[in-house]
Amino acid sequence: MEKRRLRDLWREARELSFGTSGEVERLESPPTPLRFLRDYVAANKPCVISRAATLHWPAIARSLWSDDAYLCRVLNGRSVSVHLTPHGRADSLVPLPSAPGGGRGLCFATACSRNMEFSEALHLIAATGSPSSPVVAYAQQQHDCFRAEYSALAADVEPHIPWATEALACLPEAVNLWIGNGRSETSFHKDHYENLYVVVTGKKHFLLLPPTEAHRLYVRSYPAAQYVARTSSSSEEMGELKLEMLEPETLVPWCSVDPYPRSPEAMAEHRSSFPLYFEGPRPFECTVEAGEMLYLPSMWFHHVRQTPDCNGKTIAINYCK
Amino acid sequence: MEKRRLRDLWREARELSFGTSGEVERLESPPTPLRFLRDYVAANKPCVISRAATLHWPAIARSLWSDDAYLCRVLNGRSVSVHLTPHGRADSLVPLPSAPGGGRGLCFATACSRNMEFSEALHLIAATGSPSSPVVAYAQQQHDCFRAEYSALAADVEPHIPWATEALACLPEAVNLWIGNGRSETSFHKDHYENLYVVVTGKKHFLLLPPTEAHRLYVRSYPAAQYVARTSSSSEEMGELKLEMLEPETLVPWCSVDPYPRSPEAMAEHRSSFPLYFEGPRPFECTVEAGEMLYLPSMWFHHVRQTPDCNGKTIAINYCK
């Protein structure tokens, strides 16, 4: 009885704030600052803005970033950081490294981070998109990487989104670039900033859950681990990645739900462990195509997968405030 | 130790949101819709807007409402509702009516509401401003009274505040008129709507506390009572007001703090009972003069006193969303 009432309350909270369509609103043209602030930011409500918002960017209008040769020329000699995992899932829950005692359970695994020359990184990203590759590379570095590592590309996009800057009365605090392949996947998490996320080439597929549905993701504490590269002493070749627990033990609160368990058995186990996610209303789902922009409000949980362009890459840039 | 930390947290919360000046911001001209939404509504931050916002209203430009003859002519024959109390404090805490057993403590007292012809109401309001009057009259009726009882005055003001309507994307849900004298006082309370409060003649003195300081007002449950008029059977003259407890007993949660206790003894008792109010930072204080407009954000606690114009009246109009 109490349980049913609680579910009714959750349903009403969602319907009152976001309606019953389950769809993310799409805008055909960029909103005015007032409309953006009033109808989306103040309402903490996501929306997707059409290509009309970015058609004047050289990176979009001339598809500059789909062209590896262009990127390598402009970024020639630049060192960029690349995140390496065995499967494309950095910052995600994976089985604990097998211990002599035969440990069970999950840990929160972060990627192995490496700096390399841009053209090497780009090659690695495309090459590791194949399912047979034992490693997946993802060029991503938060903390304003676009204005640091990738500053040579500055003229290809706008330094900020003018209507958002006026609405929020501040310039972006960080601008980040993300270059990945079809295997990279970001597990459910939330950020505390307002986010404008532009896909430049390829596509991104988002699952979104409002902050009011945090309970559906079963945030629990997991011990932290990190992938480290086993380099053979005789060469600089990258070897296999090995998962190591952080010392001293560190606990990270993380969402327990994987929306796409990889086997029928895993799905059955997930369904019974996390019924509030699998039995409740579906998350908001949207695919952001090249040139489109997602407004991802602060504190919304998001899960992201990507489809590469014909060159094997997905590139996105996001502006955070 | 814990107590000091808690106080530090409260102080930081106030300083982060509202600075250290303790002053309500004043705008020399009406804000744009974007600025109003961004800097005040979204920030849940009050402001006072200068007369420039209302100088085009006939009620302000021509001081129409300071003129009793004008008001009586326009509202001739209209019936309006008037709230009567022995002291000017409706919806406030007063001692329990003395009971045979000798009860102690406070109750939440609402006014005696009467309908009367407008000119009679206006006369009563001015007459009962004298400290010797055993009754204080206040013409106030929420629920959109301006557009109902006082619709004949519609042309003297704006039907809505255009920049606020655009900022909030909706017309006012209610427009209310308040006609009182210098004895009327409104105890600390909060409303759940956005409020634009324009003083038309006289002055209003506000004490404001943000929702984050609710704990400083000691909201407790009090039994509800109402003033009723004792009319002598031989005449229609208004007799003394008598306070009667509501039957069946009804409890109303209300702020315990009276910021202006009426005697040194009452002040001493208040100080020791409600230290978080009297020892904490001062509430935001502002006086709104004729023609000025207070933006009072939803959920802010406010206490209001008034100073009448030379005809003994304070008139205000407020727009709620």
Contacts between the chains, C-beta under 8 A, distances in Angstrom:
chain1	res1	chain2	res2	distance
A	33	B	34	5.3
A	34	B	33	5.3
A	34	B	34	4.6
A	34	B	37	6.6
A	34	B	166	6.9
A	34	B	167	7.0
A	37	B	34	6.7
A	37	B	37	5.5
A	37	B	38	5.7
A	37	B	42	6.7
A	38	B	37	5.7
A	38	B	167	6.7
A	38	B	168	7.3
A	38	B	169	5.9
A	39	B	169	7.3
A	41	B	42	7.4
A	42	B	37	6.8
A	42	B	41	7.4
A	42	B	42	5.0
A	166	B	34	6.9
A	167	B	34	7.0
A	167	B	38	6.6
A	168	B	38	7.3
A	169	B	38	5.9
A	169	B	39	7.4
